């Protein structure tokens, strides 16, 4: 059975550097044994949250949140209410990342 990972990233986080790194991140996930795919958040309200919930319900075993505090917060909120939650990883890619330095 193939393990699936979903990268949820904010393209404008950290001075818009994330899009340049997506291919490398997906390669690392694939080398770790995951079938990896990415979701680029949109300006739509709760874009990251809705995608995190959707991906978890579709059986993704790992959700990687890449962005700033807002993106990470949305992904956490998208998974928190679920009875069965996937593993979650964080790539701190925001300008300040208050959460990541705690």
DRENMI-831920 format. One record per atom (N, C-alpha, C, O, CB): residue in one letter; residue number from 1; y, z negated, x negated; atom name; chain. Coordinates in Angstrom, 1 decimal. Glycine has a CB too. Layout:
N
PT  rest  nr  py  pz  px  atom  kette
PT  a  NUM  Y  Z  X  CA  A
...
END
This chain:
102
PT  rest  nr  py  pz  px  atom  kette
PT  x  1  -1.2  0.0  -0.8  N  A
PT  x  1  0.0  0.0  0.0  CA  A
PT  x  1  1.2  0.0  -0.9  C  A
PT  x  1  1.4  -0.8  -1.8  O  A
PT  x  1  0.0  -1.2  1.0  CB  A
PT  x  2  2.2  0.9  -0.6  N  A
PT  x  2  3.4  1.0  -1.4  CA  A
PT  x  2  4.4  -0.1  -1.0  C  A
PT  x  2  4.7  -0.3  0.2  O  A
PT  x  2  4.0  2.4  -1.2  CB  A
PT  x  3  4.9  -0.7  -2.0  N  A
PT  x  3  6.0  -1.7  -1.8  CA  A
PT  x  3  7.3  -0.9  -1.7  C  A
PT  x  3  7.6  0.0  -2.5  O  A
PT  x  3  6.1  -2.8  -2.9  CB  A
PT  x  4  8.2  -1.3  -0.8  N  A
PT  x  4  9.5  -0.6  -0.6  CA  A
PT  x  4  10.6  -1.5  -0.9  C  A
PT  x  4  10.6  -2.7  -0.5  O  A
PT  x  4  9.6  0.0  0.8  CB  A
PT  x  5  11.6  -0.9  -1.6  N  A
PT  x  5  12.9  -1.7  -1.9  CA  A
PT  x  5  14.0  -0.8  -1.4  C  A
PT  x  5  14.1  0.4  -1.5  O  A
PT  x  5  13.0  -2.0  -3.4  CB  A
PT  x  6  15.0  -1.6  -0.8  N  A
PT  x  6  16.2  -0.9  -0.3  CA  A
PT  x  6  17.4  -1.5  -1.1  C  A
PT  x  6  17.7  -2.7  -1.0  O  A
PT  x  6  16.4  -1.1  1.2  CB  A
PT  x  7  18.2  -0.6  -1.7  N  A
PT  x  7  19.5  -1.0  -2.3  CA  A
PT  x  7  20.6  -0.8  -1.3  C  A
PT  x  7  20.7  0.4  -0.8  O  A
PT  x  7  19.7  -0.2  -3.6  CB  A
PT  x  8  21.3  -1.8  -1.0  N  A
PT  x  8  22.4  -1.7  -0.1  CA  A
PT  x  8  23.7  -1.9  -1.0  C  A
PT  x  8  23.9  -3.0  -1.5  O  A
PT  x  8  22.4  -2.7  1.1  CB  A
PT  x  9  24.5  -0.9  -1.1  N  A
PT  x  9  25.6  -1.0  -2.1  CA  A
PT  x  9  26.9  -0.6  -1.4  C  A
PT  x  9  27.0  0.3  -0.6  O  A
PT  x  9  25.4  -0.2  -3.3  CB  A
PT  x  10  28.0  -1.3  -1.9  N  A
PT  x  10  29.3  -1.0  -1.4  CA  A
PT  x  10  29.9  0.0  -2.5  C  A
PT  x  10  30.1  -0.4  -3.6  O  A
PT  x  10  30.2  -2.3  -1.3  CB  A
PT  x  11  30.3  1.2  -2.1  N  A
PT  x  11  30.8  2.2  -3.1  CA  A
PT  x  11  32.2  1.9  -3.6  C  A
PT  x  11  32.6  2.5  -4.6  O  A
PT  x  11  30.8  3.5  -2.4  CB  A
PT  x  12  32.9  1.0  -3.0  N  A
PT  x  12  34.2  0.7  -3.4  CA  A
PT  x  12  34.3  -0.6  -4.2  C  A
PT  x  12  35.4  -1.0  -4.6  O  A
PT  x  12  35.2  0.7  -2.3  CB  A
PT  x  13  33.2  -1.4  -4.3  N  A
PT  x  13  33.3  -2.6  -5.0  CA  A
PT  x  13  33.5  -2.4  -6.5  C  A
PT  x  13  33.1  -1.4  -7.1  O  A
PT  x  13  31.9  -3.4  -4.8  CB  A
PT  x  14  34.1  -3.4  -7.1  N  A
PT  x  14  34.3  -3.4  -8.5  CA  A
PT  x  14  35.0  -2.2  -9.1  C  A
PT  x  14  34.5  -1.6  -10.0  O  A
PT  x  14  33.0  -3.6  -9.2  CB  A
PT  x  15  36.1  -1.8  -8.5  N  A
PT  x  15  36.8  -0.7  -8.9  CA  A
PT  x  15  36.0  0.6  -8.8  C  A
PT  x  15  36.1  1.5  -9.6  O  A
PT  x  15  37.3  -0.8  -10.4  CB  A
PT  x  16  35.2  0.7  -7.8  N  A
PT  x  16  34.4  1.9  -7.4  CA  A
PT  x  16  33.4  2.3  -8.5  C  A
PT  x  16  33.2  3.5  -8.7  O  A
PT  x  16  35.4  3.0  -7.1  CB  A
PT  x  17  32.8  1.4  -9.2  N  A
PT  x  17  31.9  1.7  -10.2  CA  A
PT  x  17  30.4  1.8  -9.8  C  A
PT  x  17  29.6  2.5  -10.4  O  A
PT  x  17  32.0  0.6  -11.3  CB  A
PT  x  18  30.1  1.3  -8.6  N  A
PT  x  18  28.7  1.2  -8.1  CA  A
PT  x  18  28.1  2.6  -8.0  C  A
PT  x  18  26.9  2.8  -8.5  O  A
PT  x  18  28.6  0.5  -6.8  CB  A
PT  x  19  28.7  3.6  -7.4  N  A
PT  x  19  28.0  4.9  -7.3  CA  A
PT  x  19  27.5  5.5  -8.6  C  A
PT  x  19  26.5  6.2  -8.6  O  A
PT  x  19  29.0  5.9  -6.6  CB  A
PT  x  20  28.2  5.2  -9.7  N  A
PT  x  20  27.7  5.7  -11.0  CA  A
PT  x  20  26.4  5.1  -11.4  C  A
PT  x  20  25.7  5.6  -12.3  O  A
PT  x  20  28.8  5.4  -12.0  CB  A
PT  x  21  26.1  3.9  -10.9  N  A
PT  x  21  24.9  3.2  -11.3  CA  A
PT  x  21  23.7  3.2  -10.4  C  A
PT  x  21  22.6  2.7  -10.7  O  A
PT  x  21  25.3  1.7  -11.5  CB  A
PT  x  22  23.9  3.9  -9.2  N  A
PT  x  22  22.8  3.9  -8.2  CA  A
PT  x  22  21.5  4.5  -8.8  C  A
PT  x  22  20.4  3.9  -8.6  O  A
PT  x  22  23.2  4.6  -7.0  CB  A
PT  x  23  21.6  5.6  -9.4  N  A
PT  x  23  20.4  6.3  -10.0  CA  A
PT  x  23  19.6  5.4  -10.9  C  A
PT  x  23  18.4  5.3  -10.9  O  A
PT  x  23  20.7  7.6  -10.6  CB  A
PT  x  24  20.4  4.7  -11.8  N  A
PT  x  24  19.7  3.8  -12.8  CA  A
PT  x  24  19.1  2.6  -12.1  C  A
PT  x  24  18.0  2.2  -12.5  O  A
PT  x  24  20.8  3.3  -13.8  CB  A
PT  x  25  19.7  2.1  -11.1  N  A
PT  x  25  19.1  0.9  -10.4  CA  A
PT  x  25  17.9  1.4  -9.7  C  A
PT  x  25  16.9  0.6  -9.7  O  A
PT  x  25  20.2  0.4  -9.3  CB  A
PT  x  26  17.9  2.5  -9.0  N  A
PT  x  26  16.7  3.0  -8.3  CA  A
PT  x  26  15.6  3.2  -9.3  C  A
PT  x  26  14.4  3.0  -9.0  O  A
PT  x  26  17.0  4.3  -7.6  CB  A
PT  x  27  15.9  3.8  -10.5  N  A
PT  x  27  14.9  4.0  -11.6  CA  A
PT  x  27  14.2  2.6  -12.0  C  A
PT  x  27  13.0  2.6  -12.1  O  A
PT  x  27  15.5  4.6  -12.8  CB  A
PT  x  28  15.0  1.6  -12.1  N  A
PT  x  28  14.5  0.3  -12.5  CA  A
PT  x  28  13.6  -0.2  -11.4  C  A
PT  x  28  12.5  -0.8  -11.7  O  A
PT  x  28  15.7  -0.7  -12.8  CB  A
PT  x  29  14.0  -0.1  -10.2  N  A
PT  x  29  13.1  -0.6  -9.1  CA  A
PT  x  29  11.8  0.2  -9.0  C  A
PT  x  29  10.8  -0.4  -8.8  O  A
PT  x  29  13.9  -0.4  -7.7  CB  A
PT  x  30  11.9  1.5  -9.3  N  A
PT  x  30  10.7  2.3  -9.3  CA  A
PT  x  30  9.8  1.9  -10.4  C  A
PT  x  30  8.5  1.9  -10.3  O  A
PT  x  30  11.0  3.8  -9.4  CB  A
PT  x  31  10.3  1.6  -11.6  N  A
PT  x  31  9.5  1.2  -12.7  CA  A
PT  x  31  8.9  -0.2  -12.4  C  A
PT  x  31  7.8  -0.5  -13.0  O  A
PT  x  31  10.4  1.1  -14.0  CB  A
PT  x  32  9.5  -1.0  -11.6  N  A
PT  x  32  8.9  -2.2  -11.2  CA  A
PT  x  32  7.9  -2.1  -10.1  C  A
PT  x  32  7.3  -3.1  -9.6  O  A
PT  x  32  10.0  -3.2  -10.7  CB  A
PT  x  33  7.6  -0.9  -9.7  N  A
PT  x  33  6.5  -0.6  -8.7  CA  A
PT  x  33  6.9  -0.5  -7.3  C  A
PT  x  33  6.1  -0.5  -6.4  O  A
PT  x  33  5.6  -1.7  -8.8  CB  A
PT  x  34  8.2  -0.3  -7.0  N  A
PT  x  34  8.7  -0.1  -5.7  CA  A
PT  x  34  9.0  1.4  -5.4  C  A
PT  x  34  9.4  2.1  -6.3  O  A
PT  x  34  10.0  -0.9  -5.5  CB  A
PT  x  35  8.9  1.8  -4.2  N  A
PT  x  35  9.4  3.0  -3.7  CA  A
PT  x  35  10.8  2.7  -3.3  C  A
PT  x  35  11.0  1.9  -2.3  O  A
PT  x  35  8.5  3.7  -2.5  CB  A
PT  x  36  11.8  3.1  -4.0  N  A
PT  x  36  13.2  2.7  -3.8  CA  A
PT  x  36  14.1  3.7  -3.1  C  A
PT  x  36  13.9  4.9  -3.4  O  A
PT  x  36  13.8  2.3  -5.1  CB  A
PT  x  37  15.0  3.2  -2.3  N  A
PT  x  37  16.0  4.1  -1.7  CA  A
PT  x  37  17.3  3.3  -1.6  C  A
PT  x  37  17.3  2.1  -1.8  O  A
PT  x  37  15.5  4.5  -0.3  CB  A
PT  x  38  18.3  4.0  -1.3  N  A
PT  x  38  19.7  3.4  -1.3  CA  A
PT  x  38  20.4  3.7  0.0  C  A
PT  x  38  20.2  4.7  0.7  O  A
PT  x  38  20.5  3.9  -2.5  CB  A
PT  x  39  21.2  2.7  0.4  N  A
PT  x  39  22.1  2.8  1.5  CA  A
PT  x  39  23.5  2.6  1.1  C  A
PT  x  39  23.8  1.5  0.5  O  A
PT  x  39  21.7  1.9  2.7  CB  A
PT  x  40  24.4  3.5  1.3  N  A
PT  x  40  25.8  3.4  0.9  CA  A
PT  x  40  26.5  2.8  2.1  C  A
PT  x  40  26.5  3.5  3.2  O  A
PT  x  40  26.4  4.8  0.4  CB  A
PT  x  41  27.2  1.7  2.0  N  A
PT  x  41  27.8  1.1  3.1  CA  A
PT  x  41  29.0  1.9  3.6  C  A
PT  x  41  29.5  2.7  2.8  O  A
PT  x  41  28.3  -0.4  2.8  CB  A
PT  x  42  29.4  1.8  4.8  N  A
PT  x  42  30.5  2.5  5.4  CA  A
PT  x  42  31.6  1.6  5.8  C  A
PT  x  42  31.4  0.3  5.8  O  A
PT  x  42  30.1  3.4  6.6  CB  A
PT  x  43  32.8  2.1  6.1  N  A
PT  x  43  33.8  1.2  6.6  CA  A
PT  x  43  33.5  0.5  8.0  C  A
PT  x  43  34.2  -0.4  8.4  O  A
PT  x  43  35.1  1.9  6.7  CB  A
PT  x  44  32.5  1.0  8.6  N  A
PT  x  44  32.1  0.5  9.9  CA  A
PT  x  44  31.8  -1.0  9.8  C  A
PT  x  44  31.2  -1.4  8.8  O  A
PT  x  44  30.9  1.2  10.5  CB  A
PT  x  45  32.3  -1.8  10.8  N  A
PT  x  45  32.1  -3.2  10.7  CA  A
PT  x  45  30.6  -3.6  10.7  C  A
PT  x  45  29.8  -3.0  11.5  O  A
PT  x  45  32.7  -3.9  12.0  CB  A
PT  x  46  30.2  -4.5  9.8  N  A
PT  x  46  28.8  -5.0  9.6  CA  A
PT  x  46  27.9  -3.9  9.2  C  A
PT  x  46  26.7  -3.9  9.5  O  A
PT  x  46  28.4  -5.6  10.9  CB  A
PT  x  47  28.3  -2.9  8.5  N  A
PT  x  47  27.5  -1.8  8.0  CA  A
PT  x  47  26.3  -2.4  7.1  C  A
PT  x  47  25.2  -2.0  7.4  O  A
PT  x  47  28.3  -0.8  7.2  CB  A
PT  x  48  26.6  -3.2  6.2  N  A
PT  x  48  25.6  -3.8  5.3  CA  A
PT  x  48  24.7  -4.7  6.1  C  A
PT  x  48  23.5  -4.7  5.9  O  A
PT  x  48  26.2  -4.6  4.1  CB  A
PT  x  49  25.2  -5.5  7.0  N  A
PT  x  49  24.4  -6.4  7.8  CA  A
PT  x  49  23.4  -5.7  8.7  C  A
PT  x  49  22.3  -6.0  8.7  O  A
PT  x  49  25.3  -7.3  8.6  CB  A
PT  x  50  23.9  -4.7  9.3  N  A
PT  x  50  23.0  -3.9  10.2  CA  A
PT  x  50  21.9  -3.2  9.4  C  A
PT  x  50  20.8  -3.1  9.9  O  A
PT  x  50  23.8  -2.9  11.0  CB  A
PT  x  51  22.3  -2.7  8.2  N  A
PT  x  51  21.2  -2.0  7.4  CA  A
PT  x  51  20.2  -3.0  6.9  C  A
PT  x  51  19.0  -2.7  6.8  O  A
PT  x  51  21.9  -1.2  6.3  CB  A
PT  x  52  20.7  -4.2  6.5  N  A
PT  x  52  19.7  -5.2  6.0  CA  A
PT  x  52  18.7  -5.6  7.1  C  A
PT  x  52  17.5  -5.7  6.8  O  A
PT  x  52  20.5  -6.4  5.5  CB  A
PT  x  53  19.2  -5.8  8.3  N  A
PT  x  53  18.3  -6.1  9.4  CA  A
PT  x  53  17.3  -4.9  9.7  C  A
PT  x  53  16.1  -5.2  9.9  O  A
PT  x  53  19.1  -6.4  10.7  CB  A
PT  x  54  17.9  -3.7  9.8  N  A
PT  x  54  17.0  -2.6  10.0  CA  A
PT  x  54  15.9  -2.4  9.0  C  A
PT  x  54  14.8  -2.2  9.3  O  A
PT  x  54  17.9  -1.3  10.1  CB  A
PT  x  55  16.3  -2.5  7.7  N  A
PT  x  55  15.4  -2.3  6.6  CA  A
PT  x  55  14.3  -3.4  6.6  C  A
PT  x  55  13.1  -3.1  6.4  O  A
PT  x  55  16.1  -2.3  5.2  CB  A
PT  x  56  14.7  -4.6  6.9  N  A
PT  x  56  13.7  -5.7  7.0  CA  A
PT  x  56  12.7  -5.5  8.1  C  A
PT  x  56  11.5  -5.7  7.9  O  A
PT  x  56  14.4  -7.1  7.1  CB  A
PT  x  57  13.2  -5.1  9.2  N  A
PT  x  57  12.3  -4.8  10.4  CA  A
PT  x  57  11.4  -3.6  10.1  C  A
PT  x  57  10.3  -3.6  10.7  O  A
PT  x  57  13.2  -4.6  11.6  CB  A
PT  x  58  11.8  -2.7  9.3  N  A
PT  x  58  11.0  -1.5  8.9  CA  A
PT  x  58  10.0  -1.8  7.8  C  A
PT  x  58  9.2  -1.0  7.4  O  A
PT  x  58  11.8  -0.4  8.5  CB  A
PT  x  59  10.0  -3.1  7.3  N  A
PT  x  59  9.0  -3.5  6.4  CA  A
PT  x  59  9.3  -3.4  4.9  C  A
PT  x  59  8.5  -3.5  4.0  O  A
PT  x  59  7.8  -2.7  6.6  CB  A
PT  x  60  10.6  -3.2  4.6  N  A
PT  x  60  11.0  -3.2  3.2  CA  A
PT  x  60  10.8  -4.6  2.7  C  A
PT  x  60  11.1  -5.6  3.3  O  A
PT  x  60  12.5  -2.8  3.0  CB  A
PT  x  61  10.1  -4.7  1.5  N  A
PT  x  61  9.8  -6.0  0.9  CA  A
PT  x  61  10.9  -6.6  0.0  C  A
PT  x  61  10.9  -7.8  -0.2  O  A
PT  x  61  8.5  -5.9  0.1  CB  A
PT  x  62  11.8  -5.8  -0.4  N  A
PT  x  62  12.9  -6.2  -1.2  CA  A
PT  x  62  14.2  -5.6  -0.8  C  A
PT  x  62  14.2  -4.3  -0.6  O  A
PT  x  62  12.6  -5.9  -2.7  CB  A
PT  x  63  15.2  -6.4  -0.6  N  A
PT  x  63  16.6  -5.9  -0.3  CA  A
PT  x  63  17.4  -6.3  -1.4  C  A
PT  x  63  17.5  -7.5  -1.8  O  A
PT  x  63  17.1  -6.4  1.1  CB  A
PT  x  64  18.1  -5.3  -2.0  N  A
PT  x  64  19.0  -5.6  -3.2  CA  A
PT  x  64  20.4  -5.3  -2.7  C  A
PT  x  64  20.8  -4.2  -2.3  O  A
PT  x  64  18.7  -4.7  -4.4  CB  A
PT  x  65  21.2  -6.4  -2.7  N  A
PT  x  65  22.6  -6.3  -2.3  CA  A
PT  x  65  23.5  -6.1  -3.5  C  A
PT  x  65  23.5  -6.9  -4.4  O  A
PT  x  65  23.1  -7.6  -1.5  CB  A
PT  x  66  24.2  -5.0  -3.6  N  A
PT  x  66  25.1  -4.7  -4.7  CA  A
PT  x  66  26.5  -4.5  -4.2  C  A
PT  x  66  26.8  -3.6  -3.4  O  A
PT  x  66  24.6  -3.4  -5.5  CB  A
PT  x  67  27.4  -5.4  -4.6  N  A
PT  x  67  28.8  -5.4  -4.2  CA  A
PT  x  67  29.4  -6.7  -4.4  C  A
PT  x  67  29.0  -7.5  -5.3  O  A
PT  x  67  28.9  -5.0  -2.7  CB  A
PT  x  68  30.5  -6.9  -3.7  N  A
PT  x  68  31.2  -8.2  -3.8  CA  A
PT  x  68  30.8  -9.2  -2.8  C  A
PT  x  68  29.7  -9.0  -2.2  O  A
PT  x  68  32.7  -7.9  -3.6  CB  A
PT  x  69  31.5  -10.3  -2.7  N  A
PT  x  69  31.2  -11.4  -1.9  CA  A
PT  x  69  31.0  -10.9  -0.4  C  A
PT  x  69  30.1  -11.4  0.3  O  A
PT  x  69  32.2  -12.4  -1.9  CB  A
PT  x  70  31.8  -10.0  0.1  N  A
PT  x  70  31.6  -9.6  1.5  CA  A
PT  x  70  30.3  -8.8  1.7  C  A
PT  x  70  29.7  -9.0  2.7  O  A
PT  x  70  32.8  -8.7  1.8  CB  A
PT  x  71  30.0  -8.0  0.8  N  A
PT  x  71  28.7  -7.2  0.9  CA  A
PT  x  71  27.5  -8.2  0.9  C  A
PT  x  71  26.6  -8.1  1.7  O  A
PT  x  71  28.6  -6.2  -0.2  CB  A
PT  x  72  27.5  -9.1  -0.1  N  A
PT  x  72  26.4  -10.1  -0.2  CA  A
PT  x  72  26.3  -10.9  1.1  C  A
PT  x  72  25.3  -11.2  1.6  O  A
PT  x  72  26.6  -10.9  -1.4  CB  A
PT  x  73  27.5  -11.4  1.6  N  A
PT  x  73  27.5  -12.2  2.8  CA  A
PT  x  73  26.9  -11.4  4.0  C  A
PT  x  73  26.1  -12.0  4.7  O  A
PT  x  73  28.9  -12.6  3.1  CB  A
PT  x  74  27.3  -10.1  4.1  N  A
PT  x  74  26.7  -9.4  5.2  CA  A
PT  x  74  25.2  -9.2  5.1  C  A
PT  x  74  24.5  -9.3  6.1  O  A
PT  x  74  27.4  -8.0  5.3  CB  A
PT  x  75  24.7  -8.9  3.9  N  A
PT  x  75  23.3  -8.7  3.7  CA  A
PT  x  75  22.5  -10.1  4.1  C  A
PT  x  75  21.5  -10.1  4.7  O  A
PT  x  75  22.9  -8.3  2.3  CB  A
PT  x  76  23.1  -11.2  3.6  N  A
PT  x  76  22.5  -12.5  3.9  CA  A
PT  x  76  22.4  -12.7  5.4  C  A
PT  x  76  21.4  -13.1  5.9  O  A
PT  x  76  23.2  -13.6  3.2  CB  A
PT  x  77  23.5  -12.4  6.0  N  A
PT  x  77  23.6  -12.6  7.5  CA  A
PT  x  77  22.7  -11.7  8.2  C  A
PT  x  77  22.2  -12.0  9.3  O  A
PT  x  77  25.0  -12.4  8.0  CB  A
PT  x  78  22.4  -10.5  7.7  N  A
PT  x  78  21.5  -9.5  8.3  CA  A
PT  x  78  20.0  -10.0  8.2  C  A
PT  x  78  19.2  -9.5  9.0  O  A
PT  x  78  21.7  -8.2  7.7  CB  A
PT  x  79  19.7  -10.8  7.2  N  A
PT  x  79  18.3  -11.3  7.0  CA  A
PT  x  79  18.1  -12.7  7.6  C  A
PT  x  79  17.0  -13.0  7.9  O  A
PT  x  79  18.0  -11.2  5.6  CB  A
PT  x  80  19.1  -13.5  7.6  N  A
PT  x  80  19.0  -14.9  7.9  CA  A
PT  x  80  18.3  -15.3  9.2  C  A
PT  x  80  17.5  -16.2  9.2  O  A
PT  x  80  20.3  -15.6  7.8  CB  A
PT  x  81  18.5  -14.5  10.2  N  A
PT  x  81  18.0  -14.9  11.5  CA  A
PT  x  81  16.5  -14.4  11.8  C  A
PT  x  81  15.9  -14.8  12.7  O  A
PT  x  81  18.9  -14.3  12.6  CB  A
PT  x  82  16.0  -13.6  10.8  N  A
PT  x  82  14.7  -13.0  11.0  CA  A
PT  x  82  13.6  -14.0  10.7  C  A
PT  x  82  13.8  -14.9  9.9  O  A
PT  x  82  14.5  -11.8  10.1  CB  A
PT  x  83  12.5  -14.0  11.5  N  A
PT  x  83  11.4  -14.9  11.2  CA  A
PT  x  83  10.7  -14.5  9.9  C  A
PT  x  83  10.3  -15.4  9.2  O  A
PT  x  83  10.4  -14.8  12.4  CB  A
PT  x  84  10.6  -13.2  9.7  N  A
PT  x  84  9.9  -12.8  8.4  CA  A
PT  x  84  11.0  -12.1  7.6  C  A
PT  x  84  11.4  -11.0  8.0  O  A
PT  x  84  8.7  -11.9  8.7  CB  A
PT  x  85  11.4  -12.7  6.5  N  A
PT  x  85  12.4  -12.1  5.7  CA  A
PT  x  85  11.9  -11.5  4.4  C  A
PT  x  85  10.9  -12.1  3.8  O  A
PT  x  85  13.5  -13.1  5.3  CB  A
PT  x  86  12.4  -10.4  3.9  N  A
PT  x  86  12.0  -9.8  2.6  CA  A
PT  x  86  12.7  -10.6  1.5  C  A
PT  x  86  13.6  -11.4  1.7  O  A
PT  x  86  12.4  -8.3  2.5  CB  A
PT  x  87  12.2  -10.4  0.3  N  A
PT  x  87  12.9  -11.0  -0.9  CA  A
PT  x  87  14.3  -10.3  -0.9  C  A
PT  x  87  14.5  -9.2  -0.5  O  A
PT  x  87  12.1  -10.7  -2.2  CB  A
PT  x  88  15.2  -11.0  -1.5  N  A
PT  x  88  16.6  -10.5  -1.7  CA  A
PT  x  88  17.0  -10.7  -3.1  C  A
PT  x  88  16.8  -11.7  -3.7  O  A
PT  x  88  17.6  -11.1  -0.7  CB  A
PT  x  89  17.6  -9.6  -3.7  N  A
PT  x  89  18.2  -9.7  -5.0  CA  A
PT  x  89  19.7  -9.4  -4.9  C  A
PT  x  89  20.1  -8.7  -3.9  O  A
PT  x  89  17.5  -8.8  -6.0  CB  A
PT  x  90  20.5  -9.8  -5.8  N  A
PT  x  90  21.9  -9.6  -5.8  CA  A
PT  x  90  22.3  -9.0  -7.1  C  A
PT  x  90  21.9  -9.4  -8.2  O  A
PT  x  90  22.7  -10.9  -5.6  CB  A
PT  x  91  23.1  -7.9  -7.0  N  A
PT  x  91  23.8  -7.3  -8.2  CA  A
PT  x  91  25.3  -7.6  -8.0  C  A
PT  x  91  25.9  -6.9  -7.1  O  A
PT  x  91  23.4  -5.7  -8.4  CB  A
PT  x  92  25.8  -8.5  -8.7  N  A
PT  x  92  27.3  -8.8  -8.5  CA  A
PT  x  92  28.1  -7.7  -9.0  C  A
PT  x  92  28.3  -7.5  -10.3  O  A
PT  x  92  27.6  -10.1  -9.2  CB  A
PT  x  93  28.7  -6.9  -8.1  N  A
PT  x  93  29.4  -5.7  -8.5  CA  A
PT  x  93  30.8  -5.7  -8.0  C  A
PT  x  93  31.5  -4.7  -7.9  O  A
PT  x  93  28.7  -4.4  -8.1  CB  A
PT  x  94  31.3  -6.9  -7.5  N  A
PT  x  94  32.6  -6.9  -7.0  CA  A
PT  x  94  33.7  -7.2  -8.1  C  A
PT  x  94  33.3  -7.3  -9.3  O  A
PT  x  94  32.7  -8.1  -6.0  CB  A
PT  x  95  34.9  -7.2  -7.7  N  A
PT  x  95  36.0  -7.4  -8.7  CA  A
PT  x  95  36.0  -8.8  -9.2  C  A
PT  x  95  36.1  -9.0  -10.4  O  A
PT  x  95  37.3  -7.1  -8.0  CB  A
PT  x  96  35.8  -9.8  -8.4  N  A
PT  x  96  35.8  -11.2  -8.8  CA  A
PT  x  96  34.4  -11.9  -8.7  C  A
PT  x  96  34.0  -12.6  -9.6  O  A
PT  x  96  36.8  -12.0  -8.0  CB  A
PT  x  97  33.7  -11.6  -7.6  N  A
PT  x  97  32.4  -12.2  -7.3  CA  A
PT  x  97  32.4  -13.7  -7.4  C  A
PT  x  97  31.7  -14.3  -8.2  O  A
PT  x  97  31.4  -11.7  -8.3  CB  A
PT  x  98  33.2  -14.4  -6.5  N  A
PT  x  98  33.2  -15.8  -6.5  CA  A
PT  x  98  31.8  -16.4  -6.3  C  A
PT  x  98  31.4  -17.4  -6.9  O  A
PT  x  98  34.1  -16.3  -5.3  CB  A
PT  x  99  31.0  -15.7  -5.4  N  A
PT  x  99  29.6  -16.2  -5.1  CA  A
PT  x  99  28.8  -16.2  -6.4  C  A
PT  x  99  28.0  -17.1  -6.7  O  A
PT  x  99  29.0  -15.4  -4.0  CB  A
PT  x  100  28.9  -15.1  -7.1  N  A
PT  x  100  28.0  -14.9  -8.3  CA  A
PT  x  100  28.3  -15.8  -9.4  C  A
PT  x  100  27.4  -16.0  -10.2  O  A
PT  x  100  28.1  -13.5  -8.7  CB  A
PT  x  101  29.5  -16.4  -9.5  N  A
PT  x  101  29.8  -17.3  -10.6  CA  A
PT  x  101  29.5  -18.7  -10.3  C  A
PT  x  101  29.7  -19.6  -11.1  O  A
PT  x  101  31.2  -17.1  -11.0  CB  A
PT  x  102  29.1  -19.0  -9.1  N  A
PT  x  102  28.8  -20.4  -8.7  CA  A
PT  x  102  27.6  -21.0  -9.4  C  A
PT  x  102  27.2  -22.1  -9.2  O  A
PT  x  102  28.6  -20.6  -7.2  CB  A
END
